[in-house]
Amino acid sequence: MNIPKMTRNRTKIAGLLAVIAAIGGVAVMAPAQGSAVTQAISAGVVGETASGYLGFAQTPSAELRAQVDAINLGRRSAYSDLAQQRGTTRQQVAAETACSRLSSINPGGAYQLRDGVWRTRGSAPIPTPDYC
């Protein structure tokens, strides 16, 4: 069956919003933990990756690594749940979410595209990966 592109896009957007909402709940695990990760993101130590997970643009402390790992486990779980609901793969959901997250990085924020190079967002928008 051929589904019109606009319908596919609306479905894709609705799914992404569901993932982002689920991830938002995961990201705020405990006030101190969320604060440390938020500070690390602001400082450019932690950033979003094209894989849909947080990564390290700079070497983190063991405590920060553990906090980010916990957030990424939560994201993985949310991606798996949504993928099962949508009949797709966890990797596809993660990539779609990465598109949304990369586009919302504030200037000064760190991000990593599929080439593995860490960058800092300036005033210009982040180049959109071809899969977005």
Secondary structure, 3 states (H helix, E strand, C coil): CCCCHHHHHHHHHHHHHHHHHHHHHHHCCCHHHHHHHHHHHHCCCEEEECCCCEEECCCCCHHHHHHHHHHHHHHHHHHHHHHHHHCCCHHHHHHHHHHHHHHCCCCCCEEECCCCCEEECCCCCCCCCCCC
